Amino acid sequence: MRDLLASFVLFATFATAQAAPPSTTVPVTLDHNRIIIDVRFPLPDGSKKRARAWVDNGNTEMWITGDLAKTLALSPAGEAGKDSRVVPRQPPKDIIIGGLTIHPEGVTQVKAVTGFDSVAPGSSAEITIPSTILRHYDVLVDYLNRELTLASAGTMRFEGESTKIMLNPQNGLIQVASTLAGEKQNLALDLGASWSFISSSVFEKLRKANAAWPHMIGAVGSANMWGGAEEAGWELLRIPSLEYGPLTLSEVGVASFSRDNMEFFEKRAGIPTVGLIGANALLNYRVGLDYAHETVYFQQTSKHRPPDMDVVGLVLKPETDGHYRVLGVAEYEGKPSVADVHAGDVLVSVDGTPPTGGTMGQAWSLLGGSPGEVRTLVLDRGGKQFTVQATVRRFLNAQAGKP
């Protein structure tokens, strides 16, 4: 009888393990507020290829480096477009994340970027995991503990405050009902964006009506998204408070979304929207994406959010050769925040450490610190190196906008 009972318990335990819904939790490298994880791909010889993946629920397209596409022997999926460096390929059959094998359902092709080590300059990612894949799973991003959990759709038990979302069923993009300066608006949830954005029309209206709100020109810190030429002239604003679904988010840094970008963004969303909330506003939350039930969850894990704009005031461009070039210098109290540095200068080192070959997140970690600290910058201008002492400033100081 005892042996029979032991066998029953063993069988029940085995059956429970077999019935448990598949899920996996993997560590995250938070690089420039972007979620970077390790993934693996099965190869024909039975081995597995390791790669770095950028988990981006705000992007609908899968991108891959040309080298990784070649290693995985991805077949062509059409002709190259205007940019001959971007070649469409068939998607990989399987992507292994931790103990979970996911399939690129709904992805008809990937965009292979030839001639680059990553899917974009300043990034370590060799492939993206876009919304079109993520929408088939439960997703939990734990910023504080640097973890990502994926599970079969509708099986994860989420915690925290929840709200129904507007979900585009074709591409998995998420919009959240929000209130901004007393007006009801839709704002996307984009955990792949290092910074938040508001349409230029709403941005200008807010800025004119709230002259005390901190405002600046020049995308420094995590607002320095990719190093596009326009980032040197981006306008940034600190919004003291906005309602985002069930949350009241405070001191949210936003950039002005150009009209052309906003039109593309809204068309892709499929419904009216005025911008997006990026990772910079949610770093002290655990964020759950329940696509199956069209619900998102926010669980606050810390009341302390580190300052996001305590940096040296350079706007940088990551070059394809790994160097970082200066696009511009942000002003501080009406003057250039770093003297004697011009657009076009190449950043050689910060306190003796070269940013060359590093990611945007790594470059900005060198340029960050406590306000008043001084960083020794070595720059190159036309083949001649020179040294500049640059002070860390607190840009978009929230206290400056308070009475």
C-alpha positions in Angstrom: 0.0 0.0 0.0 2.8 2.4 0.9 4.6 1.6 -2.4 1.3 2.2 -4.3 0.8 5.6 -2.5 4.4 6.6 -3.3 3.9 5.7 -6.9 0.7 7.8 -7.0 2.4 10.8 -5.5 5.3 10.4 -8.0 2.8 10.2 -10.9 0.8 13.2 -9.7 4.0 15.2 -9.4 5.1 14.2 -12.9 1.7 15.0 -14.3 1.6 18.4 -12.7 5.1 19.2 -14.0 4.0 18.0 -17.5 0.8 20.1 -17.3 2.6 23.3 -16.1 2.3 26.0 -18.7 5.7 26.6 -20.4 7.4 29.8 -19.3 10.9 31.2 -18.9 12.7 34.0 -17.0 16.0 35.3 -18.3 18.3 38.1 -17.2 18.2 41.4 -19.0 21.0 43.8 -19.8 19.4 47.3 -19.6 21.4 49.2 -22.1 20.3 52.8 -22.7 17.0 51.8 -21.2 16.7 49.0 -23.8 15.9 45.4 -23.0 18.7 43.2 -24.3 18.7 39.5 -23.8 20.7 36.4 -24.9 18.9 34.1 -27.4 19.9 31.0 -29.2 19.2 29.5 -32.6 19.3 25.8 -33.5 21.7 25.1 -36.4 21.5 22.2 -38.9 24.5 20.4 -37.3 22.7 20.2 -34.0 24.7 23.0 -32.3 23.2 26.4 -31.3 24.1 29.9 -32.2 24.1 32.5 -29.4 23.0 36.1 -30.2 22.0 39.3 -28.5 18.3 40.3 -29.0 16.5 43.6 -28.4 13.0 43.0 -27.0 10.9 45.9 -28.5 7.1 45.8 -28.1 7.0 49.2 -29.9 8.4 47.9 -33.1 6.5 45.8 -35.6 9.4 44.6 -37.8 12.0 42.0 -37.1 15.6 43.2 -37.9 18.7 41.0 -38.1 22.3 41.6 -38.9 23.5 40.3 -42.3 26.1 38.1 -40.6 23.6 36.4 -38.3 21.2 35.9 -41.3 24.0 34.2 -43.2 24.9 32.0 -40.2 21.3 30.9 -39.9 21.1 30.4 -43.7 18.0 32.5 -44.0 16.6 32.4 -47.6 15.9 35.6 -49.6 12.3 36.9 -49.2 12.2 39.5 -52.0 14.1 42.3 -53.5 16.0 45.0 -51.6 14.3 48.3 -51.3 15.8 51.8 -51.7 18.5 51.0 -49.2 20.5 48.2 -50.7 22.1 47.4 -47.4 18.7 46.1 -46.1 17.9 42.8 -47.6 14.6 40.9 -46.8 15.0 37.4 -45.6 12.8 34.5 -44.4 12.5 34.6 -40.6 14.3 32.0 -38.5 12.1 29.0 -37.6 12.8 28.9 -33.9 14.2 31.3 -31.3 15.2 29.8 -28.0 14.8 32.2 -25.0 15.9 30.5 -21.8 14.0 27.3 -21.6 11.3 28.4 -24.1 11.3 27.9 -27.8 9.3 30.6 -29.6 8.2 30.8 -33.2 8.1 34.0 -35.2 4.3 33.6 -35.9 3.0 36.4 -38.0 6.4 37.5 -39.3 6.7 37.0 -43.0 10.2 38.4 -43.4 13.1 39.9 -41.5 15.2 42.8 -42.6 18.8 41.9 -42.8 21.2 44.8 -42.3 24.4 44.1 -44.2 27.8 45.6 -43.2 27.0 46.2 -39.5 27.7 44.3 -36.3 24.3 45.2 -34.8 20.8 46.1 -36.0 21.6 49.8 -35.4 24.7 51.8 -34.6 25.3 52.1 -30.8 23.5 48.9 -30.1 24.7 45.4 -29.3 21.6 43.7 -30.6 21.9 41.3 -33.6 18.2 40.7 -33.9 15.0 42.3 -32.6 12.0 40.6 -31.0 9.1 42.8 -32.1 5.5 43.2 -31.1 4.4 40.9 -33.9 6.0 38.0 -32.0 5.5 39.2 -28.4 1.7 39.5 -28.9 1.4 35.7 -28.9 2.8 35.4 -25.4 2.5 36.8 -21.9 5.3 39.2 -21.2 6.7 40.5 -17.9 9.5 43.1 -17.7 11.0 43.6 -14.2 13.2 46.6 -14.5 14.4 46.6 -10.9 15.6 43.0 -11.0 16.6 43.1 -14.6 14.5 40.1 -15.7 12.2 39.2 -18.6 9.6 36.5 -18.3 7.7 35.0 -21.2 4.9 32.5 -21.0 2.2 30.9 -23.1 -0.6 33.4 -23.8 -3.2 33.8 -21.0 -1.3 31.6 -18.4 0.7 34.1 -16.4 -0.6 35.5 -13.1 0.1 39.2 -13.2 0.2 41.6 -10.2 -0.2 45.3 -9.8 -2.6 47.9 -11.1 -4.2 47.0 -14.4 -5.9 48.7 -17.3 -7.6 47.7 -20.5 -5.6 48.6 -23.6 -6.3 49.4 -27.2 -4.5 46.6 -29.1 -3.9 46.6 -32.8 -4.6 42.9 -33.6 -2.6 43.1 -36.8 0.8 44.1 -35.2 0.4 44.0 -31.4 1.0 47.7 -30.8 -0.5 49.0 -27.6 -2.2 52.3 -26.8 -3.2 53.3 -23.2 -6.0 55.8 -22.4 -4.3 58.8 -20.7 -4.9 62.3 -19.4 -2.4 65.0 -20.3 -2.8 68.5 -18.9 -6.5 67.8 -18.3 -7.2 66.4 -21.8 -7.9 62.8 -22.6 -5.4 61.3 -25.1 -4.0 58.0 -26.2 -0.4 57.3 -25.6 1.5 54.1 -26.8 3.3 51.8 -24.4 6.8 51.4 -26.0 9.3 49.6 -23.7 11.7 49.5 -26.6 12.1 53.3 -26.6 14.7 54.8 -24.2 12.7 58.1 -24.0 9.1 59.3 -24.3 7.6 61.4 -27.1 4.7 63.7 -27.6 3.4 65.1 -30.9 4.9 68.5 -31.8 1.5 70.2 -31.7 0.7 69.0 -28.2 4.3 69.6 -27.1 4.2 73.2 -28.2 0.8 73.7 -26.6 2.1 72.4 -23.3 5.3 74.4 -23.4 3.6 77.7 -24.1 0.9 77.1 -21.4 3.5 76.0 -18.7 6.5 78.3 -19.0 7.9 77.0 -15.6 8.2 73.5 -16.8 11.8 72.6 -17.5 12.6 72.8 -21.2 15.8 72.5 -23.2 17.1 71.9 -26.8 19.4 68.9 -27.5 18.9 65.2 -26.9 21.4 64.3 -24.1 21.4 61.2 -22.0 18.7 58.6 -22.7 17.0 61.1 -25.0 20.0 60.7 -27.4 18.2 57.8 -29.0 20.2 56.8 -32.1 22.3 59.8 -33.0 20.3 61.1 -35.9 21.3 64.6 -37.1 18.0 66.1 -35.9 18.6 65.0 -32.3 20.9 68.1 -31.7 17.8 70.2 -32.3 15.2 68.1 -30.4 13.2 70.0 -27.9 12.8 68.3 -24.5 10.2 69.0 -21.8 9.7 67.7 -18.2 6.0 67.1 -17.5 5.3 67.2 -13.8 2.4 64.8 -13.9 0.3 62.8 -16.3 -2.4 60.1 -16.0 -1.4 56.9 -17.8 -4.0 54.2 -17.5 -4.2 53.5 -13.7 -0.9 55.4 -13.0 0.0 58.9 -12.1 3.5 59.3 -13.6 5.6 62.1 -12.3 8.4 64.2 -13.8 8.2 62.5 -17.2 10.8 63.6 -19.7 9.5 63.8 -23.3 10.8 64.9 -26.7 8.8 66.6 -29.4 7.7 64.1 -32.1 8.0 65.7 -35.6 4.8 65.9 -37.7 6.1 63.4 -40.3 7.1 60.9 -37.6 3.8 61.4 -35.8 1.8 60.7 -38.9 3.7 57.4 -39.6 3.4 56.4 -35.9 -0.4 57.1 -35.8 -1.0 55.2 -39.1 0.9 52.2 -37.8 -1.0 52.3 -34.5 -4.3 52.3 -36.3 -6.1 54.7 -33.9 -5.6 58.3 -32.8 -2.6 58.8 -30.6 -0.4 61.7 -29.5 2.8 59.9 -28.7 4.4 57.2 -26.5 5.5 56.5 -23.0 9.0 54.9 -23.1 11.1 53.1 -20.6 12.5 56.3 -19.0 9.1 56.8 -17.3 8.7 53.2 -16.1 12.1 52.1 -14.7 10.7 51.7 -11.2 7.9 49.4 -12.3 7.3 45.8 -13.2 5.3 45.9 -16.4 3.1 43.0 -17.6 1.7 42.7 -21.1 -1.3 40.4 -21.2 -2.1 40.4 -24.9 -4.6 37.6 -24.7 -6.9 39.7 -22.4 -5.9 43.1 -23.8 -4.6 44.3 -20.4 -1.4 45.7 -19.1 -0.2 45.6 -15.4 2.0 48.0 -13.5 3.5 47.0 -10.2 5.7 49.7 -8.6 8.8 48.0 -7.2 10.7 51.1 -6.0 9.7 54.7 -5.1 13.2 55.9 -6.0 13.9 56.6 -9.7 17.5 57.6 -10.4 18.0 61.0 -12.1 17.9 60.4 -15.8 19.6 63.6 -17.1 22.7 64.1 -14.8 25.2 64.0 -17.7 27.8 65.9 -19.7 25.8 67.9 -22.2 26.9 66.4 -25.5 24.7 65.0 -28.3 26.4 62.0 -29.8 26.3 60.1 -33.0 27.6 56.5 -33.0 29.4 55.9 -36.3 29.5 52.6 -38.1 33.3 52.3 -37.3 32.5 52.4 -33.5 33.6 56.0 -32.9 31.3 58.6 -31.3 31.0 61.9 -33.0 29.6 65.1 -31.5 26.4 66.3 -33.1 25.9 69.3 -30.8 26.3 70.7 -27.3 23.2 71.4 -25.2 22.9 74.7 -23.5 22.8 75.1 -19.7 21.6 78.4 -18.1 21.8 80.1 -21.5 25.4 79.0 -22.3 26.9 75.9 -24.0 27.2 73.3 -21.3 30.6 72.2 -22.6 33.1 74.8 -23.7 35.3 74.5 -26.8 33.6 71.5 -28.2 32.1 71.7 -31.7 29.8 69.6 -33.9 32.0 67.1 -35.8 34.5 66.5 -33.0 35.2 62.8 -32.3 35.0 61.7 -28.6 38.3 59.8 -28.0 38.0 59.1 -24.3 36.2 60.1 -21.1 38.5 60.0 -18.0 40.8 57.8 -19.9 38.2 55.3 -21.1 37.5 55.2 -24.8 33.8 54.9 -25.8 34.8 53.5 -29.2 33.1 50.2 -29.9 30.8 50.5 -27.0 27.0 50.9 -27.0 25.1 54.1 -26.5 24.3 53.0 -23.0 28.0 52.4 -22.2 29.0 55.8 -23.7 26.4 57.6 -21.6 27.4 55.7 -18.5 30.9 57.3 -18.9 29.3 60.8 -19.4 27.0 60.5 -16.4 27.5 61.2 -12.7 26.6 63.5 -9.9 26.0 67.2 -10.8 29.2 69.2 -10.4 31.6 66.3 -11.1 34.1 67.0 -13.8 34.9 64.6 -16.7 38.1 64.9 -18.6 37.3 64.6 -22.3 39.8 63.9 -25.0 38.5 64.8 -28.5 39.8 64.8 -32.0 39.3 67.6 -34.5 40.7 67.2 -37.9 43.4 64.7 -36.7 44.5 66.8 -33.7 43.6 65.8 -30.2 42.7 68.2 -27.4 41.5 68.0 -23.8 38.4 69.6 -22.3 37.2 69.6 -18.7 33.4 69.0 -18.8 31.0 69.4 -15.8 28.2 67.0 -15.2 24.9 69.0 -15.2 21.4 68.2 -14.1 19.4 68.9 -17.3 15.6 69.2 -17.2 15.8 69.8 -13.4 12.4 68.9 -12.0 12.9 71.2 -9.1 13.3 74.2 -11.4 9.7 73.8 -12.6 8.3 73.9 -9.0 7.1 77.0 -7.3 
